[in-house]
Structures are given as structure tokens and as C-alpha cells.
């Protein structure tokens, strides 16, 4: 069967390039076929995949979820070793719909008001540990903020042995897949061999077991406690029931909690890191943002969240550096057409978020950081989609944006940071996401009053 706009690069070169330099891979593919192309990469199902970058085609795919284009959970198997088979990532159809309904109240906008003070307090506590003139890696600090926020919001833990142990284990798992070589163990099944604690996969399995034990003990403790006054997500999920009055099993809870810990932690931290980089790379933008913040005398979280220029800055960060490069895969359920191309049944399609966000016809001077573009134009959910779309749109979107906006607003208002290196940073693969190379080295100083 002939492929749709196949790339000229050999299969083995594609697989290597995708792991080592995904941005370079995507840009090369776009130069050959800007709207739709067939890719042969690892970790996204078997065989060839069709990447789509044109908003019209992405809209067609995402608005026909479940019927014409099926969000098959089995195609999301790259992270199942971490998040299991019972999380939203792996479920599909009615099971996915049920689980999403059970989780949705935990991420409702009104809940964010409870978390806003917590986000600011954690940000301040971490930055207050720095000394004037100290050089720090922004990504590491942002990860610490995001990790504390997510563990507190998900589990209600903020101190003590369980809190420290959970943070330690989450970091250990993330660090195992933080470079292109180690990430190969998620992409290729034949590398998933346990040769003991010293081996990469064996070490991961043992760390995961320790975290599983900690999460299951927390679930059991909370079931026995039965405290209805708690506001953390685990407590909320323990009381959630579906239309038949059935709650979530311990395994379902474990898998969803793991997904929140990993999907909601490093992604937000990387987005905040990129925002700090651009604000200090282009000081005029930082000045505009500080002016907006100084003119806003209402310091409540929901008010800061709605500030237009802050929103534009965060949106531009998520546009130029979307943490997720692709939408979740969709399986074609019957022969169809897309952009005048015949798409056979069972083809696997992915919207390419990164390339769509860099289309010059949508975003002129796409490689430049220009927040004003979001003040001058309203983009559709198929042109700007940092949190995916359709039935697979990220459930934690509001929480991620709340954390991003409140942390950034607090940091630039209270502290005087500078980039330690005057150089352009490029996105590099860090696990399954993209992160600024080197983590953004910065110099800390408190703001003069």
C-alpha cells in the first residue's frame, strides 16, 4: 500500500533522529510535506504513522472523535510502564468517558481558588532559600515548585517522611528517562529487560515498586480515615461514584494518581522555565508584564489568572515551546479523505502540535517570541492546542495554567533574576517532552524595595 507523502529519510535514520533530535526531525519533515506526511518513528504504535499539521485536518480529526477517528488507548502504550493500564491515558470508549467524569470535579475552575495561596507560598519558600548572587538552574527550581504543588494538591502532603519519600521516588523515576539514551527503554520493548537493580530497566522497576507501595498505603490510610473535610484530589476521588454508584478501585486510583504526578509535574515545570527564559531574554516583555502586575491591586489568584498580558505571555510560551509535540493517536475507523488524500481504515493519525504552532501562515515569524499575537487575534482550538484536543484534551489544563501564571507573577514581581549566559537555548528531548538545553542558568537577587 502506498504511503501518504512519505519522507525521503530512511526508516533507521528516522527512528534515530526522532529519539535524538525530535525538533530537527519535525522541521525536516515539514520542509518536505508541510500539511501531512507519513513518519516511521518509535514508541507511537507499530509501523507508519501519519502526522497532520494543517488546522482544518486537525479539526476534522478531533471533532469526529469516537466515530470516524477513534482515540484507541492501546496506542498510548509508551507510558503504561509508569502510569499503568487503568489511567485516562490507556483507557478508551465508555471506560475513558466514565473515568473522565469521575476525575473532572477535581480540576474544576472553582477548586483552583483553594490552591492559589498554596502555589504562591511554595514558590516563595523555595526562592527564599537562594542567596543574593547565587547561580541556579531554573528548571530544577521550577521542578521543585511543581513537584511540591502536585504532591500537596493530589495527596494533601506538604511535609514529613511520606512527603519527602514520595518526592524522592518521583524524581528518581523521571531522572531515569531524562536523556535520549534512557528514553529508548520506553520506545523499544526488547530493551525492557530486568537484569537486576543495577540495570536501567531493573532499577526502574524497583523504584516504581517502592512508589506503588507508598501510593497504595496512602490510599488505604485515607479510606480508613474517611475525612470528608479534606480538599486534596485523592480524598475527592475516594468519594466519587459513577452513574451506577460505583467508585474507583485501588488500582484505578493508583494509575490515575501516577498519571497526575508525572503528567502534571514536569510538563508545568518546563513551561515555567521557558517563560522565565524569554522574559529575561527579552526584557521589554518583562517590563510590560511588570507594569500590568503593578497596576493590578487585586492580588487574588483568580484575578491574576485573567490578566490579559500575563495570559498572552504564557500562551506564547506554550505556542513556541509546546511541551507535548503531538496529540494522542487516532485510529481511522473507515476509509476516509483528509486534505484531498485517501486515508485507509486502521491508519494511525497524530496532530503535530509543534509544527502547527510553528506554521508561518498562522504565526508570522513563528520562531520569535511575540506575546502580542495573542492580544491581536483569537486562535481556534485547532490552531493553538498546547493541551491537546477532543476527548483527550488534558484534564489538568486549568491547574497547569493557574500554577504557571501565579508562580511567574510572584517570581518576577518579588525577585530580580538575570540570565547567567547570553545565548539562544534550543529545545532538547527530556523523556517524552521537550526541555530547554541546560535547564536555563540564572542569577538570583532580591528586588530592591
C-alpha positions as CSV (number, residue, x, y, z in Angstrom):
1,X,0.0,0.0,0.0
2,X,1.4,3.4,-1.0
3,X,2.2,5.8,1.8
4,X,0.8,9.4,2.1
5,X,3.7,11.8,1.5
6,X,6.5,9.5,2.8
7,X,9.7,11.1,3.9
8,X,12.9,10.6,1.9
9,X,14.9,9.7,5.0
10,X,15.5,6.0,5.6
11,X,13.5,4.2,8.4
12,X,16.5,3.7,10.6
13,X,17.6,7.3,10.3
14,X,14.1,8.5,11.1
15,X,14.0,6.3,14.3
16,X,17.3,7.6,15.5
17,X,16.6,11.2,14.6
18,X,13.2,11.1,16.4
19,X,14.9,10.0,19.6
20,X,18.0,12.2,19.5
21,X,16.7,15.3,17.8
22,X,12.8,15.4,17.5
23,X,12.6,19.1,16.6
24,X,15.1,18.6,13.8
25,X,13.2,15.6,12.6
26,X,9.9,17.5,12.5
27,X,11.4,20.6,10.8
28,X,12.9,18.4,8.1
29,X,9.6,16.6,7.6
30,X,7.7,19.9,7.4
31,X,10.1,21.2,4.7
32,X,9.3,18.1,2.6
33,X,5.5,18.0,3.2
34,X,4.0,20.9,5.2
35,X,0.5,19.7,5.8
36,X,0.5,15.9,6.1
37,X,3.2,13.2,5.9
38,X,4.0,9.6,6.8
39,X,6.5,9.1,9.6
40,X,8.2,6.0,10.8
41,X,9.2,6.6,14.4
42,X,9.4,4.6,17.6
43,X,7.2,4.5,20.6
44,X,3.9,5.5,18.9
45,X,2.4,2.3,17.8
46,X,3.7,-0.1,15.2
47,X,4.6,0.7,11.6
48,X,4.0,4.0,9.8
49,X,2.1,6.9,11.2
50,X,0.5,9.9,9.5
51,X,1.4,13.3,11.1
52,X,-1.0,16.2,10.4
53,X,-0.2,19.9,10.8
54,X,-3.0,21.6,9.0
55,X,-5.7,23.1,11.3
56,X,-8.5,22.1,9.0
57,X,-7.5,18.5,9.0
58,X,-6.8,18.5,12.8
59,X,-10.3,19.9,13.3
60,X,-11.8,17.1,11.2
61,X,-9.9,14.5,13.3
62,X,-10.8,16.0,16.7
63,X,-14.4,16.8,16.0
64,X,-15.1,13.2,14.8
65,X,-13.6,11.5,17.9
66,X,-15.1,8.1,18.8
67,X,-16.8,7.6,15.4
68,X,-14.6,8.2,12.4
69,X,-11.3,8.6,14.3
70,X,-11.0,6.5,17.4
71,X,-8.7,7.5,20.3
72,X,-7.6,3.9,20.9
73,X,-6.0,3.6,24.4
74,X,-3.7,0.8,23.2
75,X,-1.9,3.3,21.0
76,X,-0.7,5.2,24.1
77,X,1.4,2.4,25.5
78,X,4.7,4.3,25.7
79,X,3.9,5.5,29.3
80,X,2.0,2.4,30.6
81,X,5.1,1.1,32.4
82,X,4.8,4.2,34.6
83,X,1.1,5.1,34.7
84,X,-0.4,1.6,34.2
85,X,-3.4,0.4,32.2
86,X,-6.2,2.0,34.1
87,X,-5.4,5.6,33.7
88,X,-7.1,8.0,31.2
89,X,-4.0,7.6,29.0
90,X,-4.7,3.9,28.4
91,X,-8.5,3.8,28.5
92,X,-10.8,4.4,25.6
93,X,-14.5,4.4,24.7
94,X,-17.0,4.2,27.6
95,X,-14.3,3.3,30.2
96,X,-12.5,6.5,29.3
97,X,-15.7,8.5,29.4
98,X,-16.6,7.2,32.9
99,X,-13.2,7.8,34.3
100,X,-13.0,11.3,32.9
101,X,-16.4,12.2,34.5
102,X,-15.1,10.9,37.9
103,X,-12.0,13.0,37.7
104,X,-13.5,16.2,36.3
105,X,-14.7,17.7,39.6
106,X,-11.1,17.6,41.0
107,X,-10.0,20.0,38.3
108,X,-12.9,22.4,38.2
109,X,-12.0,26.1,38.0
110,X,-13.6,26.8,41.4
111,X,-11.2,24.3,43.0
112,X,-8.3,26.4,41.9
113,X,-9.2,29.2,44.3
114,X,-8.3,26.7,47.1
115,X,-4.9,26.1,45.6
116,X,-3.8,29.6,44.6
117,X,-2.3,30.6,48.1
118,X,-0.6,27.2,48.2
119,X,1.1,27.8,44.8
120,X,2.4,31.3,45.9
121,X,3.6,30.0,49.3
122,X,5.5,27.1,47.8
123,X,7.1,29.4,45.2
124,X,8.2,31.9,47.8
125,X,9.6,29.2,50.2
126,X,11.8,27.7,47.5
127,X,13.1,31.0,46.2
128,X,13.8,32.3,49.7
129,X,16.4,29.6,50.1
130,X,18.6,31.2,47.5
131,X,21.3,33.7,48.4
132,X,22.0,37.0,46.6
133,X,24.2,36.4,43.6
134,X,23.6,32.7,43.7
135,X,23.6,30.9,40.3
136,X,20.8,28.4,39.9
137,X,19.2,26.2,37.2
138,X,15.7,27.4,36.6
139,X,14.3,24.1,35.5
140,X,15.4,22.5,38.8
141,X,13.7,25.1,40.9
142,X,10.6,25.1,38.8
143,X,10.5,21.3,39.1
144,X,10.7,21.6,42.9
145,X,7.9,24.1,42.9
146,X,5.7,22.0,40.6
147,X,6.5,18.7,42.5
148,X,5.6,20.2,45.8
149,X,2.4,21.7,44.4
150,X,1.3,18.5,42.8
151,X,2.1,16.3,45.8
152,X,0.2,18.7,48.1
153,X,-2.8,19.1,45.8
154,X,-3.0,15.4,44.9
155,X,-2.2,13.8,48.2
156,X,-2.6,16.7,50.7
157,X,1.0,16.1,51.9
158,X,3.3,19.0,52.5
159,X,5.9,17.8,55.0
160,X,7.1,14.7,56.8
161,X,8.7,11.4,55.8
162,X,6.0,10.3,53.4
163,X,6.1,13.7,51.6
164,X,9.9,13.6,51.2
165,X,10.0,9.9,50.2
166,X,7.3,10.5,47.5
167,X,9.2,13.4,46.1
168,X,12.4,11.4,46.1
169,X,10.9,8.4,44.2
170,X,9.1,10.6,41.6
171,X,12.4,12.4,40.9
172,X,14.2,9.1,40.7
173,X,11.8,7.8,38.0
174,X,11.9,11.0,36.0
175,X,15.7,11.1,36.1
176,X,15.9,7.6,34.6
177,X,14.3,8.8,31.4
178,X,15.7,12.3,31.2
179,X,18.1,11.7,28.3
180,X,17.7,10.3,24.7
181,X,19.5,7.1,25.5
182,X,17.5,6.1,28.5
183,X,14.2,7.1,26.8
184,X,14.9,4.3,24.3
185,X,13.8,1.8,27.0
186,X,10.3,3.2,26.8
187,X,10.3,3.2,23.0
188,X,11.6,-0.3,22.4
189,X,10.0,-3.4,24.1
190,X,13.1,-5.5,23.5
191,X,15.1,-3.2,25.9
192,X,12.7,-3.8,28.7
193,X,14.8,-6.5,30.4
194,X,15.3,-6.8,34.2
195,X,18.9,-7.8,34.8
196,X,18.8,-6.8,38.4
197,X,18.8,-3.5,40.3
198,X,22.0,-2.3,38.5
199,X,20.4,-2.5,35.1
200,X,18.4,0.5,33.7
201,X,15.1,-1.3,33.4
202,X,15.6,-3.3,36.6
203,X,16.4,-0.2,38.6
204,X,13.2,1.5,37.2
205,X,11.0,-1.5,38.1
206,X,12.3,-1.5,41.7
207,X,11.9,2.3,42.1
208,X,8.3,2.0,40.7
209,X,7.5,-0.7,43.2
210,X,8.6,1.5,46.1
211,X,6.4,4.3,44.8
212,X,3.5,1.9,44.3
213,X,3.8,0.8,47.9
214,X,3.7,4.3,49.1
215,X,0.7,5.3,47.0
216,X,-1.3,2.2,48.0
217,X,-0.5,2.7,51.6
218,X,-1.7,6.3,51.3
219,X,-5.0,5.1,49.6
220,X,-5.6,2.6,52.4
221,X,-4.8,5.2,55.1
222,X,-7.2,7.6,53.5
223,X,-10.0,5.0,53.1
224,X,-9.7,4.2,56.9
225,X,-9.5,7.9,57.8
226,X,-12.7,8.8,55.8
227,X,-12.2,12.5,56.4
228,X,-14.8,14.4,54.4
229,X,-13.2,17.8,55.1
230,X,-10.0,17.2,53.1
231,X,-9.7,19.1,49.8
232,X,-6.9,17.1,48.1
233,X,-7.7,15.2,44.9
234,X,-7.2,11.8,46.4
235,X,-9.8,12.5,49.1
236,X,-12.2,13.8,46.4
237,X,-11.7,10.7,44.2
238,X,-12.3,8.4,47.1
239,X,-15.9,9.7,47.4
240,X,-16.5,9.9,43.6
241,X,-19.1,7.4,42.2
242,X,-20.3,6.9,38.7
243,X,-24.0,6.7,37.5
244,X,-24.3,3.2,38.9
245,X,-23.0,4.3,42.3
246,X,-19.6,2.5,41.8
247,X,-16.4,4.2,42.9
248,X,-12.8,3.7,41.8
249,X,-10.8,0.6,42.6
250,X,-7.4,0.9,44.3
251,X,-5.7,0.1,41.0
252,X,-7.7,2.7,39.1
253,X,-6.8,5.2,41.8
254,X,-3.2,4.3,41.7
255,X,-2.9,4.6,38.0
256,X,-4.7,8.0,37.8
257,X,-2.6,9.4,40.7
258,X,0.5,8.3,38.9
259,X,-0.6,10.0,35.7
260,X,-1.3,13.2,37.6
261,X,2.1,13.1,39.4
262,X,4.0,12.6,36.1
263,X,1.9,14.4,33.5
264,X,1.2,17.3,35.8
265,X,4.6,17.9,37.3
266,X,7.4,18.1,34.8
267,X,5.3,19.5,32.0
268,X,4.3,22.5,34.0
269,X,7.9,23.0,35.3
270,X,9.3,23.1,31.8
271,X,6.7,25.6,30.6
272,X,7.5,27.9,33.6
273,X,11.3,27.5,32.8
274,X,10.8,28.6,29.2
275,X,8.7,31.6,30.4
276,X,11.5,32.8,32.7
277,X,14.0,32.4,29.9
278,X,12.0,34.5,27.4
279,X,11.1,37.2,30.0
280,X,14.8,37.7,30.7
281,X,15.9,37.2,27.2
282,X,13.6,40.0,26.1
283,X,13.4,42.5,29.0
284,X,10.9,44.7,27.2
285,X,8.3,42.0,27.5
286,X,9.2,41.6,31.2
287,X,8.7,45.3,31.7
288,X,5.3,45.3,30.1
289,X,4.3,42.4,32.3
290,X,5.5,44.0,35.4
291,X,3.5,47.2,34.5
292,X,0.4,45.1,34.2
293,X,1.0,43.4,37.5
294,X,1.8,46.7,39.3
295,X,-1.5,48.2,38.0
296,X,-3.5,45.3,39.3
297,X,-4.2,45.9,43.0
298,X,-6.4,42.8,43.4
299,X,-3.9,40.0,44.3
300,X,-6.4,37.2,44.4
301,X,-5.4,34.2,42.3
302,X,-8.5,34.3,40.0
303,X,-7.8,37.9,39.2
304,X,-4.1,37.3,38.3
305,X,-5.2,34.3,36.3
306,X,-7.3,36.5,34.0
307,X,-4.7,39.3,33.3
308,X,-4.5,39.7,29.5
309,X,-0.8,40.3,29.0
310,X,0.2,37.6,31.5
311,X,-2.1,35.2,29.6
312,X,-0.6,36.3,26.3
313,X,3.0,35.6,27.7
314,X,2.1,32.2,28.9
315,X,0.2,31.3,25.7
316,X,3.2,32.4,23.6
317,X,5.5,30.2,25.7
318,X,3.2,27.2,25.2
319,X,3.0,28.0,21.4
320,X,6.6,28.3,20.7
321,X,7.6,25.5,23.1
322,X,4.7,23.1,23.4
323,X,5.7,20.6,26.0
324,X,3.8,17.8,24.1
325,X,4.8,17.6,20.5
326,X,1.8,15.5,19.4
327,X,-1.8,14.9,20.1
328,X,-2.8,11.4,21.2
329,X,-3.0,9.0,18.3
330,X,-6.3,8.4,16.5
331,X,-7.2,5.2,14.6
332,X,-9.1,5.6,11.3
333,X,-12.3,3.5,11.6
334,X,-13.3,3.6,8.0
335,X,-11.8,4.7,4.7
336,X,-11.9,8.5,4.5
337,X,-10.3,11.6,3.0
338,X,-8.2,14.2,4.6
339,X,-6.7,17.2,2.8
340,X,-7.7,15.5,-0.5
341,X,-5.7,12.4,0.5
342,X,-7.3,9.0,0.7
343,X,-6.8,7.6,4.2
344,X,-7.3,3.9,4.5
345,X,-9.0,2.2,7.5
346,X,-6.8,1.5,10.5
347,X,-4.3,4.3,9.6
348,X,-3.0,5.9,12.8
349,X,-3.1,9.7,12.7
350,X,-1.5,12.3,15.0
351,X,-1.9,16.0,15.1
352,X,1.6,17.6,15.3
353,X,1.2,20.3,17.9
354,X,4.8,21.5,17.5
355,X,4.6,22.0,13.7
356,X,1.1,23.5,13.8
357,X,2.3,26.1,16.3
358,X,5.2,27.0,14.0
359,X,3.2,27.5,10.8
360,X,4.1,30.8,9.3
361,X,0.6,31.2,7.8
362,X,-0.8,31.1,11.3
363,X,2.1,32.6,13.3
364,X,4.2,35.0,11.2
365,X,7.9,35.0,12.4
366,X,6.9,31.8,14.2
367,X,10.4,31.3,15.9
368,X,10.2,34.7,17.5
369,X,8.6,35.2,21.0
370,X,5.8,37.7,20.4
371,X,3.1,37.6,23.1
372,X,1.1,40.4,21.4
373,X,0.0,38.0,18.7
374,X,-2.4,36.5,21.3
375,X,-3.8,40.0,22.0
376,X,-4.4,40.8,18.4
377,X,-6.0,37.5,17.3
378,X,-8.2,34.8,18.6
379,X,-6.9,31.3,17.7
380,X,-9.1,28.3,17.3
381,X,-8.6,25.1,19.3
382,X,-7.1,23.5,16.1
383,X,-4.6,26.3,15.6
384,X,-3.4,26.6,19.2
385,X,-3.6,23.4,21.2
386,X,-0.9,23.1,23.9
387,X,-3.1,20.8,25.9
388,X,-4.2,18.6,23.0
389,X,-7.9,18.4,22.0
390,X,-11.0,16.4,21.6
391,X,-11.8,13.7,24.1
392,X,-8.1,13.5,25.0
393,X,-7.7,17.2,25.9
394,X,-5.7,17.5,29.1
395,X,-7.9,17.5,32.2
396,X,-5.3,19.3,34.3
397,X,-5.2,22.3,31.9
398,X,-6.6,24.9,34.3
399,X,-4.4,23.7,37.2
400,X,-1.3,23.9,35.0
401,X,-2.2,27.4,33.8
402,X,-3.0,28.5,37.4
403,X,0.3,27.3,38.6
404,X,2.2,28.8,35.7
405,X,0.6,32.2,35.9
406,X,0.7,32.6,39.7
407,X,4.3,31.4,40.1
408,X,5.7,33.5,37.2
409,X,3.8,36.6,38.5
410,X,5.2,36.1,42.0
411,X,8.8,35.4,40.9
412,X,9.2,38.4,38.6
413,X,7.4,40.8,41.0
414,X,9.5,39.8,44.0
415,X,12.9,38.8,42.7
416,X,15.5,40.3,40.4
417,X,16.7,37.5,38.2
418,X,19.2,37.6,35.3
419,X,20.3,35.0,32.7
420,X,23.7,33.8,33.6
421,X,24.5,33.0,29.9
422,X,23.7,35.2,26.9
423,X,22.9,32.5,24.4
424,X,20.0,31.2,22.5
425,X,18.7,28.0,24.0
426,X,17.2,25.2,21.9
427,X,14.6,22.6,23.0
428,X,16.1,19.1,23.7
429,X,14.3,15.9,24.4
430,X,13.9,15.2,28.1
431,X,12.0,11.9,28.3
432,X,8.9,12.2,26.2
433,X,8.8,16.0,26.4
434,X,11.0,19.0,25.2
435,X,13.0,21.0,27.7
436,X,15.5,23.9,27.3
437,X,19.0,22.7,26.9
438,X,21.0,23.1,30.1
439,X,17.8,24.0,32.1
440,X,18.4,27.8,31.9
441,X,21.2,29.0,34.2
442,X,20.1,32.2,36.1
443,X,21.5,34.5,38.8
444,X,19.3,35.3,41.8
445,X,18.9,38.6,43.6
446,X,16.1,40.0,45.7
447,X,14.4,43.1,44.3
448,X,15.4,46.4,45.8
449,X,12.4,48.0,47.6
